[in-house]
Amino acid sequence: MPGVFYQNNSVNHKSNLAGAPVSRYEKLKKNVRIFGLNGGIRSFSTTKVWSKTPLIPISEAKKFPDLSIIDPVYDDISENKSVIDLWRKQLMKEKRIDSDVSKDSIEKELNSIHKLKYPDIADPVPIEKFKTPEKNFLSNNDDLVYTKDLGITLDDFKNLTTKVILVRRTVQMTRKGKIPSMTALVVVGNCRGSAGYGEGKDADVPGAILKATRKAIRNMQYFPRYDDRTIYHDVYHKFKACKLYFWARKPGFGCRTNPVIHEISKCIGISDMSSKCRGSRNPLNVVKGTFEALSKQKLPENISRARGLKLVDVNHVYYGGE
């Protein structure tokens, strides 16, 4: 990198023209570390680069001491990464090495020449990963087996409610003939506010349901419920061509909804709600739209905090909750 200059941001550029030597006392007073580059001396600074930079002869700059011993700020490896990369490229160019075959030897030589010291970093804690193929979970009775990669505890796994919403057969046409496959849509919930849905595809129905169930368990999310029985407010949501309407109801009203939404409400734990599905009634769109709509509820606590007002539940405070 020929023509590298010495940069001193604090020098008055009107009195010191480019190429004029700078006194040793003035240089030491600035407390800036000097780096030896190919053909010149450059100071490393994190301040803004000036358009005009005074130069200093190499013979004069080599007399300055290494101020990195005094000021440990300039010993930061991450801060000097660009300079170290430049040293590495120059060393590889001198050795005529273009590949990473002898990368370790280049690093050792680079550290010994420039006396680089890297901070000691503790080894990361190993994270146990459970990667087991889906087909290994299929037992003789086509039962779902608990594994840690599901993301829930064993007690929660035992209390899950599973609903198969859709099973359909698809065929792929090839020159050798038809290749049939089965697709399943499953909704899983714990009846306490958490539920999820998943899609699975396999050659037979049990395998597709098994894969869909496992995906549904991994995709479980929490939905807020008022008094653990209904939604907080009326909701309208449109998912593609499916228009969904949800209304909160009083205790004992029941769940009077679309059959697909009724199964989802059971898995979540909503017992009092009415809804209407207009437009497309494709089960896949209805399931996805329902999960999006119920997850967009606005909680009273968040609204009161945003408006800076005190929240009082009239139903619980004045009427005893029922």
HUJO-V429476 format. One record per backbone hydrogen bond with DSSP energy under -1.0 kcal/mol. NH is the residue of the N-H (numbers start at 1). CO is the residue of the C=O. Records with the same first field share a line. If there is no record, write none. Layout:
NH->CO ; CO
This chain:
11->8
16->12
20->17
27->23
28->24
29->25
35->42
37->40
39->37
40->37
42->35
44->33
61->57
62->58
64->61
69->66
71->67
74->71
75->72
76->73
80->76
84->80
85->81
86->82
87->83
88->84
89->85
90->86
91->87
92->88
93->89
94->90
95->91
97->92
106->102
107->103
108->104
109->105
110->106
111->107
112->108
113->109
114->110
116->111
137->134
138->135
142->139
150->147
151->148
157->153
158->154
160->157
161->189
163->187
165->185
166->185
168->183
170->181
172->179
174->177
179->172
181->170
182->202
183->168
184->200
185->166
186->198
187->163
188->196
189->161
190->194
191->267
193->268
195->221
196->188
198->186
200->184
202->182
208->204
209->205
210->206
211->207
212->208
213->209
214->210
215->211
216->212
217->213
218->214
219->215
220->217
221->195
223->193
226->230
229->226
230->226
235->246
237->244
239->242
242->239
243->278
244->237
245->276
246->235
247->274
253->250
256->273
262->258
263->259
264->260
265->261
266->262
267->263
268->264
269->265
270->265
271->229
272->229
273->254
274->247
275->256
276->245
278->243
280->241
286->282
287->283
288->284
289->285
290->286
291->287
292->288
293->289
294->290
295->291
296->293
303->299
304->300
305->301
306->302
307->303
308->304
309->304
317->313
318->314
319->314
321->315
